[in-house]
Amino acid sequence: MYCLCLIFCLSRFCKAALCQTSCKKRYTNKFDLINYLDKFLALLIVECNELILKCRNKDHQKLMMKLALVKSALGKDEQEFPLLRRINSLSSSNTGIGKATALALALRGARVIVACRSKQRGEDAAKDIRRESGNDEVVFMQLDLASMKAIRSFVETFLKTESRLDVLINNAGKESGRTEDGLGMVFGVNHIGPFLLTNLLLDRLKECAPSRVVNVSSIGHSMGTIDFNCINTHKRLALGTSNRDIFKIYCHSKLCNVLFTHELAKRLKGMGVTCYSLHPGSVRSELGRDLNGTFMNILKCISKVLIQTDEMSGAQTTLHCTLQEGIEPLSGRYFSDCKLQDVKAEAKDDEIARKLWDVSERLCGMA
């Protein structure tokens, strides 16, 4: 079995080598050639291990995640990412894609602040990341995006204890209920919380320029719309408490992420702070863990069959927007699968984006 795996890996290795050769890259000295061969040897070892692990099927998901990390690291030279030697990132998530993103950054030597509401889960996540990455510069700070008072308290503490902020990654997901301030939970946690957090941290981001804001949205934004009458009257994106209604509200909130990014980029132009929104990929995560009912059960069954992306694979577009050099002129744009993607007209409408900003400022008490 292992021999077959090795033969298959060699086949894949040769294809990769031919692909690289077709690029007609010239090596100017023997050290370039050695580095080139070392990288392919490392990739070959990873491919062999991956297939062997598939055959053994032992702790498959966890080990595949580690292999994805190795592949990701091998595919990026340090010269491509000069930010890595000094990057200090704040990620507002402790599970799923957010945790995978934090782990990938920690593996690259970044100082990472993991921020979430649950102290126990946040500390456990930070501990896991330190163990997996061997990077002790991973710390937990408690942050409740459902409370504006808690957000302001968090920012006050952060600014006192952290001298740098190079990247802010907003990645939150919540299902139902009301926030401490009377907002719809999805609206409050997915948009208003990150909106307030980002604005309170803008001065520090400007001080550390070039810096970035990365807003994790979703392809679901394409099914969303903004009902300003409902926001002004009920402080919610829409009414309804069924899982079907919550799913629609979730899509509305993801549209808010895209519009927020669009307007933020305009306001930060020329200040050295760029921002991006993105679809992370269809990932099996804990986002729908509290949802029940026929509609959501059907979606969960479909996702088990169709959604194959693990958390680390799903984090690649977030990492792209966080680290990739040369995308600064694309500030305010939307990415998917590590590529620029166009959005529907409503998602890039200047008037709607500006109106959402004004409403958000008023709800946050910033107007």
Summary of the structure (lengths in Angstrom):
residues: 367
radius of gyration: 21.5
end to end distance: 66.4
largest distance: 69.4
contacts: 1187
relative contact order: 0.10
helix: 59%
strand: 11%
